Amino acid sequence: MTTTAFNRRGVLRTGLAMGAAAAAGFPALHALAQGKQFSGQTLRLLTWSDVTGQEVLTHIAKTFEEKTGAKVVADRTGGTSDMVAKLKAAGNRPQYDVLTLAGVGQNTLAQAGLLAQPDLNQLPNLKDVDPRFRTSPDGTGIGYLLWTGGMIYNTRTVKTAPTSYEELWSPKYAKRLFLPPANWADALDTIVAAAKTVGGSMAEPEGGLKKLAQLRDRVLTFGENPTQIAELIRTGQLDIGAVYPPALLAKEMRDPNSGIGSTYALKEGFFADLMYTVVPKAHPAKLELAMAFINHTLDPVVQGKMAEAVLNGPVNQKAVLSDYAKKSPHIIKPEQLGPNAIVHDRALLAKVREDWIKRYTQLLT
């Protein structure tokens, strides 16, 4: 254990010492004794500018401030690629302490040598995380939520939730189905899903690519605009789509009359892509503060709040879910993360990504 980590006995000794010091009239130490151990310190966070980023500020940043006394200064940007560009442009200049971003961004920044190695001893909540979702393969990223994808369907026109991706090829859905756009990671998932319907896999995708070609004249649209997808479902023009994350339709799905259903109960499985918090090598605050923030992202209550707000799967197996979240088919529960969860092989996807995008585009457009 590092010198920055602490054990229970150390906390007790520190608490007694701080209490005595506070009684002697030291306000900063009094704050520490009350659990505000980072009072007066500032953490600089980079997150998304969309709804997910707003929920990060509400359920993670704000509650972290209340719990620790630290101030969180957030910078928000369009997407993971923008975050990568910002950090690369900053180089060795300390600009941010923590980033929340998608797996592809973590991988890109790690390969560029821009990420610090987290101190896992300072992340006590990590012990309750499914081992598959604790860190990135190189250890520089700490998983905090799962971006999950399955099938979306129109509850008004599809009375029973689909149980297989094979439904995409049903003649009754011709010109009434949608697929993800080629440049999304979900398109790569769709190739794997198609492969699985013919006995293939991520490592053996050829059968799936050939089968996807059969949908060329059956696709109504590619779901680049979630608001449009929601409207097409509402007006009865779309029936099903895959592989698509419910998180993109979180706002619309809160309306019980939206007609948008989702399912992960598919015989070929559903897709789970880990999202990360990372610390740049050059960071303005102390590492202990960044580690405390990351540990807070894994807090059981925080995990439950974020899962409900953005329809991402919690990674903490002890996540505290509301009754609504427990009943919601749109939110993956810890107990569902068994063998039916298809976890991305990032090394393989990095090798095939460009080729798969090109072939997906050629086959379907």
N, C-alpha and C positions, 0 to 999 in steps of 0.2 A: 504494500500500500504506500502511496506517495505521501510526502509531508503535507501536501495540501488537502489530502483526504482526512476525514475525522471519524473516530469511532464513538460509541455511545458513552464510554467512560470519559473521553475527552470533552464531549459536549456537556456532561454533568459538571466537570471541573470548571469549564469555561463559564457555564451558567452561574455557578456560585461566585466566581471571580467577578463577573460582569455585574452581578447584583450588588456586590459590595462596592464596586467602583461607582455604580449609579447612585448608591446612597450617599457617596462622598461628593456627588454633584457633577458628574460627567455626563451630559445629555447624550452624546454620541454613543457612549457605552450603554446608557440606559436603553437606547433604541435597539442596540444589539441584543440586550438581554430580553427584549420583548419580541425577538425573532426578526427584527428589521436589520439583518446582518449586512445588507448592502446599501444602507442609507447613505445618500450623498454620491453614489456611483451611478454612472450612465452606461447603458448598453445600447449599442447601435445595431438595429435589425433591418435586414433587407428581405421583403416579402412581396407577394403578388399585389397587383392593384385591383384585382377582381373581388368577387364576394368572398372567396376563400381567404384572401389577404385581410379583408375586413374582419372576418371571424377570428383569424389569428390574433389580431389586435384586441378584439373583445374578450376572447376566452383564454388566451395565453398571455399576451403582453400586459393587459390591464390587471389580471389576477396575479401575475408575477410581481408587478409593482406593489400591489396591496400586501402581498405576502412578505416581500423582502425589503421594501423601502427603496429599491433601485428605481431609476427613471429609464424608461425605454423610449428611445428616439427611433421612429420607424421611417424608412424610405420604402416607397412602394413603386413597383415597375410592372410592365405589361406581362411578362412571362419569364420562364426559366432561361430562355436564350438571352433575354435582356440582362438578367442577373449575371450570367456568365460573361457577357460583354463588359458589364460594369466592373466586375472583379478583375478581369484581364486588363482593362484599361488602367485600373488603380495600381497594378503591379505590386511593388513592395511598400506602397504607401498605406498605412493603416486607415481603413475607411469604415469597415463593418466588423462587428463581433460575431454575429450569427446570421446565417441565411436559411430560409425554408425554401426548398426547391424540389423539383422532380428528379428522379433517379438519373436521367440522362445528363442533367446539369452537374450533379455530383460527380459522375464519372468523368465528364469533360474537364472539370476543375481539378480533379485528382490527377489526371494524366498530365495536366499542365503544371503540376507541382505547387499549386496555390493553396492547398488545404492543410491545416494543422491536424495532428493526431490527437483525438480527444482522450482525456483521462477517464477511463471507464470506472475507476474507483470512486469518482465523484458523481456517479449516476446510479444511486441506489434503486431507483424505479426500474432500471434495466433488467433486474432479476425477474421481474414479472412479465417480461416481453417474450413472446414466442422466439426461441433461438434463431429461427429462420429470418426474423425481421429485426434483429438487434442492430446490426451494422452492415455497411457495404462490404464487399469482399476484401477491400484494402483497409477497412477499419476507419476511414476518415469521415464517413457519413453515419449518423445515428438515425435509424428509422423512427418516424413518429406517427405516420398514418399510412393507410393503404389506399391506393387508387385502384378501384376494382371495376371490372367490366364484365357484363353478361349480355342478356337480351332485353331490349325495350319492346313493349307491345302496347297496342291500343286496347284498353279494357272494354271498350264499347263494341269493337268488331271482332276481337279475339277473346272469346269467353273463358277459355282455359289457358293458363300460362304455358308457354312453350316449354318442352322438356329436352329439346335438342336443337342444336344449330341447324340441323337438317331441315327445319321448318323454312329456312330462307329459300330453299329450292322448291317449295310447294307451288304449283301453278296458280293457286288461288291468290297468291301474294304478288304476282307479276305486276310491275309498275306501282306496287303499293308497299315497297320496302326501301330501306335506306342502309347505307354502309358508311363507315368513317372515311374521311378524306385520306388520300395516299400519304400525306406527310405527317400524319398522326401515328403515335406508337400503337394506337388501337387498330390501325390497319394491319400492322404486323401480327397483332393478336388474331385478327380475322383470318389471316392466312393460316395460322396455326389451328384455329377452330375448324376451318374447312378441311385441313389435313387430317384432323382427328376423326372427322366423320367418315373418312375412308381408310382408317387404320394407320395414318401417318402421325407425324409429330413435329416439334420444332426443328429437330435434326433431319427430318424427312418430309419436306414440305411440297414436293412436286405434285403429288396427287391432289393436294389442296389447291394449289395454284391452277391446275387444270380444271378443277371443279368450279372455282370462282369464275372462270371464263364463261360458264353457263349463265351467269347472272348479268352479263353485259347489257342485255336489252331489257332487263327486268327491274333495274334500279331506278327509282323515281328521283332520288337526290342523294348527295353525300352530305353527312351531317355536320358541316363546318359551322353552321349557325344554329346553336341549340334552341334559340327562340323560334326560329323558323320550323324546326322539327316539332316543337311543342304545338305550334299553330296548325301544322299539317295533321297532327294527331287529333287536335281538338275539332278540326273541320272534317274529319273522317277520310282524309286522303292518304294517310299512312297506316299500315297495320303493324309491321314489325321492323326491327333493325338490330344489327349486331356487328362487331363487338362494340358496345357503347357504354360509357360510364354513367350511372345515375347521377353522379356528382355534377355533371354538366347541366342537369335539369332539376337541380335541387330546389330552386325557387318555384318552378312550375309545379313540382310534385307536392309542395306543401298545400296546394289547392286540391281538396278531395274530389273536386269535379273536373280535374284536368283530363281525366281519361288516360293518363300515362301510367302504365304498369312496368315493372321490371322483375326479372328473375335471375337468380344465380343457380337454381336447382336444375342444372343441365348435365346430361349424362357425360358429356365430353369435358365438363369442368368449367370453372370461371377463372378470370385472370386477375392476379393480384400484383400490382407494381408498387414497390416501396418508395415512399417519399421521405426525404431526409432533412435533418438540420445539420449544418456544417459550420465549422469555424475556419475563417481564412488564416493562413500563416501570419499575415500582418493584420493584427487587430488592435484597436486602441485600448480596450478595457483589459483587466486582468482575466486570465484564463478561468479562474475560479468563478467569476461572474457568468461567463458564457456557459460553463458547465452547469451552473445552477439553473440557468434558463432552459437549457436542453433537458435537464432532469425534470423541470416543471412541465415541459411538453408531454412527458410520459406519466404525469400524475393521473391516477384513475378517474378522478372527477373531470379533469381537463380533457382527457381522452373521450369520455362520454359526451361532454358538451360539444366538442369538435365533430365527433361522429354524427351527432344529430343535426348540427348546423350545416354541414357540407356534404353529408352522405358518404364520407370516407370511412373505411374500416379502421377500428381501433387496433393498435398492436399490443397494448397492455391487456393481458388476459384477465385482469381484475377490473377492467374498465367499468365505471358506474354508469349504467344506461337507464334512461327514464323509461317509464312504461310505454311511451310512444315509440321510442327507439327500439325497445325490445320487440315490439309488434311489427315494426316497419320492415317490409320485404326489400326495401332499397338499401338497408344498412347491413353489411356483413358483421356477424357476431363472432367473437373469439372462438366459439365452439364449432363454427362452420369452416374454420381454417385448417381442415384436414387435407387428405390426399386430393380432394376435388379442387383445391386451390392450385392453379397453375402459376408458379412463380417464375418470373423472367430469368432466363440465362443471359445475363447482360453481355458476357464475353462473346457468346454466339451471335446475339442480335447486333452487336457492334460490327461484326464481320459481314453480316448479310444485309444490313439495313439498306444501304444504297441500292443494291441489286433488287431487293424485294420491293422497294418503293417504285422503282422503274418498271418492274414486271406487273405489279398491281395496277399501275396507271395504264400500261399498255393493254392489259387484259380487260379493263372495265370502262375505259373512257374512249 
